Amino acid sequence: MITVRRARPGDAAAIGAVHVAAWRSAYPGILPDGYLARLSAPRQAAYYESAVRSGVGVHVATASGADLGALGGAARVVGFVTGSPAREGRWSDPPAEGEIETLYVLDDWRERGLGRRLMRAAAAHLAACGCQSAFVWVLRANPSRWFYERLGGRATAEATIQVAGVAVVQTAYVWSPIEKLVQATSLAP
């Protein structure tokens, strides 16, 4: 069974591992190999534990039971999303009121509707925080950017950022009003 729920501090290690695995899968050839090899799941875990404890909207997708196959076992985190009101000071002019900061799903769990379900949780959280619109920054070279386009995200801005000393272009996808994202994620996967 797949469940999407609010993250707890005890999920941080698994969230950090998903973050590192997703970056290593999505960004070879986009970001330096050495940088990807040096990513640290414990360092990411510390970041996400702090985020969960501080009230950032972190939601996880967990798999359990038959979805884990013959090995079964305890539920495990297979994806996550983070979202919060746009952080002042990070963007001089944020493209929307709410920001979906991260969305990562392990490769073996993609194409099962988890991304859509996680985005729905983030949109609901942002709407509950009073955000009337939402955005996400996506590396232009990210092969999965089509996902945000399929959900009706409108490319509204581009910016160049530095990651590991490499200039990369990112695109802001915006949903305004936020109900557009809520409706898009409510459709069947």
C-alpha positions in Angstrom: 0.0 0.0 0.0 1.2 3.5 -0.8 0.5 6.2 1.7 1.2 9.9 1.6 1.4 11.6 4.9 3.1 14.5 6.8 6.7 13.7 7.5 7.9 13.1 11.1 11.5 13.7 12.4 12.1 10.0 12.4 11.7 10.0 8.6 14.7 12.3 8.0 17.3 9.6 7.3 15.1 8.0 4.7 14.2 11.4 3.2 18.0 12.2 3.0 18.7 8.9 1.2 15.9 9.5 -1.3 17.2 13.0 -2.0 20.7 11.7 -2.7 19.5 8.8 -4.9 17.2 11.1 -6.9 20.0 13.6 -7.6 22.4 10.9 -8.6 19.8 9.5 -11.0 18.5 12.7 -12.5 21.6 14.9 -12.8 24.5 12.9 -14.3 25.8 14.9 -17.3 24.0 18.0 -15.9 26.0 18.4 -12.6 29.6 17.3 -12.0 30.0 13.6 -11.3 32.4 14.3 -8.4 29.8 16.6 -6.8 27.1 13.9 -7.1 29.4 11.3 -5.7 30.1 13.5 -2.6 26.4 14.1 -1.8 25.8 13.0 1.8 22.6 11.3 2.9 23.3 12.1 6.6 23.9 15.8 5.8 20.6 15.9 3.8 18.9 14.0 6.7 20.0 16.7 9.1 18.6 19.4 6.8 15.2 17.6 6.5 14.9 16.8 10.2 15.4 20.5 10.9 12.8 21.4 8.2 10.2 18.9 9.6 10.8 20.2 13.2 10.4 23.9 12.1 7.1 23.2 10.4 8.0 23.2 6.7 5.4 21.3 4.8 7.3 18.0 4.3 5.2 15.1 3.1 6.4 11.5 2.4 5.1 8.7 0.2 5.6 5.4 2.0 5.3 1.9 0.6 4.3 -1.1 2.7 2.8 -4.6 2.4 2.4 -6.1 -1.1 3.9 -3.0 -2.7 7.3 -3.9 -1.3 7.1 -7.3 -3.0 8.2 -10.7 -1.6 10.6 -9.0 0.9 7.8 -7.1 2.6 8.9 -5.5 5.8 8.3 -2.2 7.5 7.0 0.8 5.5 9.7 2.7 3.7 9.9 6.2 2.3 10.0 6.1 -1.5 9.4 9.8 -2.2 8.9 13.2 -0.7 7.9 16.8 -1.3 8.6 20.0 0.6 6.6 23.2 0.3 6.3 26.5 2.2 5.3 30.1 1.7 7.9 31.7 -0.6 10.9 32.5 1.6 11.7 36.2 1.9 15.2 37.0 1.1 15.7 33.9 -1.1 14.0 35.5 -4.2 14.0 39.2 -4.8 10.6 38.8 -6.5 9.2 35.3 -6.0 7.0 34.2 -8.9 4.2 33.1 -6.6 3.2 33.0 -2.9 4.0 29.4 -2.2 7.1 27.4 -3.2 7.4 23.7 -3.8 11.0 23.4 -2.9 11.7 19.7 -3.6 9.9 16.7 -5.2 11.8 13.4 -5.4 10.6 9.9 -6.0 13.0 6.9 -6.2 13.4 5.5 -9.8 11.7 2.2 -9.0 8.6 4.0 -7.8 8.1 6.4 -10.6 5.2 6.3 -13.1 2.8 5.2 -10.3 1.2 8.5 -9.6 3.3 9.2 -6.5 4.6 12.5 -7.8 1.0 13.7 -8.5 -0.1 12.6 -5.0 2.9 14.3 -3.4 2.2 17.5 -5.3 -1.5 17.3 -4.2 -0.3 17.2 -0.5 2.0 20.2 -1.1 -0.7 22.2 -2.8 -3.1 21.5 0.0 -0.5 22.5 2.6 0.3 25.8 0.7 -3.4 26.6 0.3 -4.0 26.0 4.0 -1.1 28.4 4.7 -3.1 31.0 2.7 -1.0 30.9 -0.5 -3.1 31.9 -3.5 -0.4 30.7 -6.0 2.5 28.2 -6.1 5.8 27.8 -8.0 8.6 25.3 -8.4 12.1 25.9 -9.8 13.2 23.1 -12.1 16.6 22.7 -13.8 16.0 23.3 -17.5 18.0 20.2 -18.4 16.0 18.0 -15.9 14.5 15.2 -18.0 11.4 15.2 -15.8 10.4 18.8 -16.2 7.5 17.6 -18.5 5.8 16.4 -15.3 5.2 20.0 -14.1 4.0 21.0 -17.6 1.5 18.1 -17.6 0.2 19.4 -14.3 -0.5 22.8 -16.0 2.6 24.6 -14.6 3.2 27.7 -16.7 6.9 28.5 -17.4 7.2 32.1 -16.3 10.8 32.8 -15.5 14.3 31.6 -16.0 17.4 32.2 -13.8 21.0 31.0 -13.8 22.3 29.5 -10.6 25.6 28.0 -9.6 25.7 24.4 -8.4 29.1 23.0 -7.6 30.7 25.7 -9.6 28.6 25.0 -12.7 26.2 27.5 -14.1 22.8 25.9 -14.7 19.6 27.4 -16.0 16.4 26.8 -14.0 12.8 27.5 -15.0 10.0 28.6 -12.7 6.7 26.8 -13.2 3.7 28.6 -11.7 0.2 27.7 -10.9 -2.0 30.8 -10.3 -4.4 30.5 -8.8 -3.2 27.5 -6.7 -6.6 25.8 -7.4 -5.1 25.0 -10.9 -2.6 22.7 -9.2 -5.1 21.3 -6.8 -7.4 20.4 -9.7 -4.6 19.0 -11.9 -3.4 16.7 -9.1 -6.9 15.5 -8.3 -7.3 13.9 -11.8 -6.6 10.2 -12.1 -2.9 9.4 -12.3 
